[in-house]
Amino acid sequence: MTTWKKLGHQQIKERVFAALKENVNYLEENVLGIPASYLDDKVFNQDTPFLKDAPFISSLVYNPNHIGCHTLGNSERYFKGTQELEREVIEICASSILKAEPGQTDGYVSAGGTEANMQAIWIYRNYFIQELKADINQICILCSSDSHYSMSKSANILNIAKAEVKVDEKTREISREKVKAAIEKAQAEGKKYFIVVSNMMTTMFGSVDESKAYTDVLTELDVPFKLHIDGAYGGFYYPFANSESDLNFQNPHISSVTLDAHKMVQAPYGTGIFLIRKGMIRYANTQDASYIKGQDSTISGSRSGANAVAIWMILMTYGPYGWTEKIFILQKRTDWLCELLDKKGIEYYREKYSNIVTIPNEYVSPEAATEFGLVPDNHENPAWQKIVVMDHVFIEKLLPLLEKL
């Protein structure tokens, strides 16, 4: 079992370099059959002295390929050292953050939340086709109108329909009545099998769906479904801000979760995380990838092992208590912002356990939006402007904005 605990910088450095030593050494070993090598040393000098104290940069230079899904057992032996760090990342996220039973989750470090969401939808589409003999035209993605655009992208690429549940414009909540209406409309159009995507903090509003609003109605209607949680934004935030949340693997309806390490974790871009209960990822297995040890069950195929190393290093630097403290500070900073907005009589939307504050566009001049880098819900016709209280968004940076509002 992988235990999430804080490590010192020297311990982290020693562990990463030990993992890299377990990987293939292209200079010292006879490895003639794989189309890979270290980064081109005419451009990326491997003798640079600082590399001995830079485990992540060294991981980039050594260039491990983490093709496949390493929680399944069989993987390419050439990169076994850094694959183990990725397995530890998956186990920490699944069991320490999302309350899965130890060893009962598969997953991998994806290229981002979009890929991880699509991975879940791909798996469930194939599950319905293979196990329930569904026709592809009978399968439907069910999500809220505030859901990420990756739902539309997945529907397009995977050639399945999408049904939206309208949210309340003020509360951003979904209701059982609107869920039922969306399902019945889809059923009237011939849909029988539902891939449900429930939000753990939406990208624009930080809003959180009550997953029971979906599952209660679907169970009542006796409709086959699989439930995926899109925690691309909230996965590393919401479970720490709201300890009573049921958006985790203790909820029997939840089969998979997306997280994004390149948002709150501040890892390099291209570090999403896909988690799914044991036994389900096989529906994405590509047996034609026979030259790969363990074959491939991922959308991306080849992917940089350095990204997994980066996540591992960050999680081990903080440990669970340090990470909880980080989220606590961001929560308090967001509370402060909202208190001042209240005093100024400025309306806003904020989910209680979120660090996103979204203000109606009428309160924000175009000049202020540009000066302070606010993000609109629609660049052509904005109705809302978003503030995200990240690590670099100190009170000293918020004060000038408040003066302009």
Solvent accessible surface area in square Angstrom, and as a share of the most:
residue,aa,sasa,rsa
1,M,179,0.80
2,T,27,0.15
3,T,85,0.50
4,W,16,0.05
5,K,119,0.50
6,K,141,0.60
7,L,30,0.15
8,G,37,0.36
9,H,148,0.66
10,Q,103,0.46
11,Q,97,0.43
12,I,4,0.02
13,K,46,0.20
14,E,97,0.43
15,R,83,0.30
16,V,0,0.00
17,F,42,0.17
18,A,50,0.39
19,A,4,0.03
20,L,13,0.06
21,K,174,0.74
22,E,98,0.44
23,N,12,0.06
24,V,18,0.10
25,N,59,0.30
26,Y,41,0.16
27,L,131,0.65
28,E,145,0.65
29,E,82,0.37
30,N,146,0.75
31,V,31,0.18
32,L,165,0.82
33,G,74,0.71
34,I,44,0.22
35,P,141,0.89
36,A,41,0.31
37,S,49,0.32
38,Y,51,0.19
39,L,48,0.24
40,D,78,0.41
41,D,72,0.37
42,K,187,0.79
43,V,107,0.62
44,F,96,0.40
45,N,88,0.45
46,Q,46,0.21
47,D,123,0.64
48,T,39,0.23
49,P,105,0.66
50,F,113,0.47
51,L,18,0.09
52,K,142,0.60
53,D,81,0.42
54,A,17,0.13
55,P,13,0.08
56,F,44,0.18
57,I,67,0.34
58,S,2,0.02
59,S,0,0.00
60,L,67,0.33
61,V,10,0.06
62,Y,97,0.37
63,N,56,0.29
64,P,3,0.02
65,N,38,0.19
66,H,0,0.00
67,I,23,0.12
68,G,3,0.03
69,C,7,0.04
70,H,2,0.01
71,T,26,0.15
72,L,82,0.41
73,G,58,0.56
74,N,94,0.48
75,S,18,0.12
76,E,29,0.13
77,R,165,0.60
78,Y,42,0.16
79,F,10,0.04
80,K,105,0.44
81,G,2,0.02
82,T,0,0.00
83,Q,4,0.02
84,E,64,0.29
85,L,0,0.00
86,E,2,0.01
87,R,67,0.25
88,E,18,0.08
89,V,0,0.00
90,I,3,0.01
91,E,23,0.10
92,I,1,0.00
93,C,0,0.00
94,A,1,0.01
95,S,18,0.11
96,S,54,0.35
97,I,8,0.04
98,L,1,0.00
99,K,85,0.36
100,A,12,0.09
101,E,122,0.55
102,P,61,0.38
103,G,39,0.38
104,Q,99,0.44
105,T,5,0.03
106,D,1,0.01
107,G,1,0.01
108,Y,0,0.00
109,V,4,0.02
110,S,3,0.02
111,A,61,0.47
112,G,7,0.06
113,G,5,0.04
114,T,34,0.20
115,E,19,0.08
116,A,0,0.00
117,N,1,0.01
118,M,17,0.08
119,Q,0,0.00
120,A,0,0.00
121,I,0,0.00
122,W,45,0.16
123,I,0,0.00
124,Y,0,0.00
125,R,44,0.16
126,N,20,0.10
127,Y,43,0.16
128,F,2,0.01
129,I,61,0.31
130,Q,91,0.40
131,E,80,0.36
132,L,71,0.35
133,K,160,0.68
134,A,8,0.06
135,D,74,0.38
136,I,47,0.24
137,N,102,0.52
138,Q,44,0.19
139,I,0,0.00
140,C,1,0.01
141,I,0,0.00
142,L,0,0.00
143,C,1,0.00
144,S,2,0.01
145,S,39,0.25
146,D,26,0.13
147,S,21,0.14
148,H,49,0.22
149,Y,139,0.53
150,S,0,0.00
151,M,1,0.01
152,S,53,0.34
153,K,81,0.34
154,S,0,0.00
155,A,12,0.10
156,N,122,0.63
157,I,105,0.53
158,L,15,0.07
159,N,104,0.54
160,I,14,0.07
161,A,36,0.28
162,K,66,0.28
163,A,16,0.13
164,E,71,0.32
165,V,1,0.00
166,K,126,0.53
167,V,10,0.06
168,D,61,0.32
169,E,116,0.52
170,K,168,0.71
171,T,62,0.36
172,R,15,0.05
173,E,107,0.48
174,I,14,0.07
175,S,40,0.26
176,R,87,0.32
177,E,130,0.58
178,K,89,0.38
179,V,0,0.00
180,K,73,0.31
181,A,60,0.47
182,A,12,0.09
183,I,0,0.00
184,E,79,0.35
185,K,133,0.56
186,A,4,0.03
187,Q,72,0.32
188,A,91,0.70
189,E,108,0.48
190,G,36,0.34
191,K,29,0.12
192,K,108,0.46
193,Y,31,0.12
194,F,0,0.00
195,I,0,0.00
196,V,0,0.00
197,V,0,0.00
198,S,0,0.00
199,N,2,0.01
200,M,1,0.00
201,M,4,0.02
202,T,5,0.03
203,T,58,0.34
204,M,31,0.14
205,F,8,0.03
206,G,0,0.00
207,S,3,0.02
208,V,28,0.16
209,D,5,0.03
210,E,86,0.39
211,S,3,0.02
212,K,95,0.40
213,A,0,0.00
214,Y,0,0.00
215,T,3,0.02
216,D,52,0.27
217,V,7,0.04
218,L,0,0.00
219,T,84,0.49
220,E,125,0.56
221,L,52,0.26
222,D,127,0.66
223,V,12,0.07
224,P,54,0.34
225,F,40,0.17
226,K,43,0.18
227,L,0,0.00
228,H,0,0.00
229,I,0,0.00
230,D,8,0.04
231,G,0,0.00
232,A,14,0.11
233,Y,16,0.06
234,G,0,0.00
235,G,0,0.00
236,F,2,0.01
237,Y,0,0.00
238,Y,14,0.05
239,P,28,0.18
240,F,42,0.17
241,A,21,0.17
242,N,19,0.10
243,S,83,0.54
244,E,153,0.69
245,S,19,0.12
246,D,68,0.35
247,L,6,0.03
248,N,10,0.05
249,F,10,0.04
250,Q,126,0.56
251,N,17,0.09
252,P,114,0.72
253,H,75,0.33
254,I,0,0.00
255,S,10,0.07
256,S,0,0.00
257,V,0,0.00
258,T,0,0.00
259,L,0,0.00
260,D,5,0.02
261,A,0,0.00
262,H,25,0.11
263,K,55,0.23
264,M,1,0.01
265,V,3,0.02
266,Q,100,0.44
267,A,9,0.07
268,P,51,0.32
269,Y,180,0.68
270,G,21,0.20
271,T,0,0.00
272,G,0,0.00
273,I,0,0.00
274,F,0,0.00
275,L,0,0.00
276,I,0,0.00
277,R,74,0.27
278,K,84,0.36
279,G,42,0.40
280,M,24,0.11
281,I,1,0.01
282,R,147,0.54
283,Y,11,0.04
284,A,2,0.01
285,N,50,0.26
286,T,56,0.33
287,Q,131,0.58
288,D,131,0.68
289,A,13,0.10
290,S,89,0.58
291,Y,179,0.68
292,I,10,0.05
293,K,118,0.50
294,G,34,0.33
295,Q,58,0.26
296,D,15,0.08
297,S,1,0.01
298,T,7,0.04
299,I,68,0.35
300,S,42,0.27
301,G,11,0.11
302,S,70,0.45
303,R,29,0.11
304,S,48,0.31
305,G,0,0.00
306,A,0,0.00
307,N,26,0.13
308,A,0,0.00
309,V,0,0.00
310,A,6,0.05
311,I,0,0.00
312,W,1,0.00
313,M,37,0.17
314,I,35,0.18
315,L,0,0.00
316,M,8,0.03
317,T,46,0.27
318,Y,71,0.27
319,G,1,0.01
320,P,38,0.24
321,Y,188,0.71
322,G,21,0.21
323,W,1,0.00
324,T,62,0.36
325,E,107,0.48
326,K,17,0.07
327,I,1,0.01
328,F,117,0.49
329,I,84,0.43
330,L,3,0.02
331,Q,25,0.11
332,K,109,0.46
333,R,35,0.13
334,T,0,0.00
335,D,44,0.23
336,W,59,0.21
337,L,0,0.00
338,C,9,0.05
339,E,96,0.43
340,L,40,0.20
341,L,0,0.00
342,D,88,0.45
343,K,168,0.71
344,K,94,0.40
345,G,56,0.54
346,I,12,0.06
347,E,107,0.48
348,Y,65,0.25
349,Y,24,0.09
350,R,44,0.16
351,E,31,0.14
352,K,142,0.60
353,Y,59,0.22
354,S,0,0.00
355,N,0,0.00
356,I,0,0.00
357,V,0,0.00
358,T,0,0.00
359,I,0,0.00
360,P,18,0.11
361,N,45,0.23
362,E,145,0.65
363,Y,60,0.23
364,V,8,0.05
365,S,52,0.33
366,P,104,0.65
367,E,121,0.54
368,A,4,0.03
369,A,13,0.10
370,T,114,0.66
371,E,106,0.47
372,F,53,0.22
373,G,57,0.55
374,L,20,0.10
375,V,70,0.40
376,P,20,0.13
377,D,62,0.32
378,N,72,0.37
379,H,149,0.67
380,E,162,0.72
381,N,118,0.61
382,P,44,0.28
383,A,54,0.42
384,W,38,0.13
385,Q,9,0.04
386,K,23,0.10
387,I,9,0.05
388,V,38,0.22
389,V,0,0.00
390,M,38,0.17
391,D,43,0.22
392,H,108,0.48
393,V,19,0.11
394,F,102,0.43
395,I,62,0.31
396,E,129,0.58
397,K,109,0.46
398,L,4,0.02
399,L,73,0.36
400,P,56,0.35
401,L,4,0.02
402,L,6,0.03
403,E,139,0.62
404,K,116,0.49
405,L,40,0.20
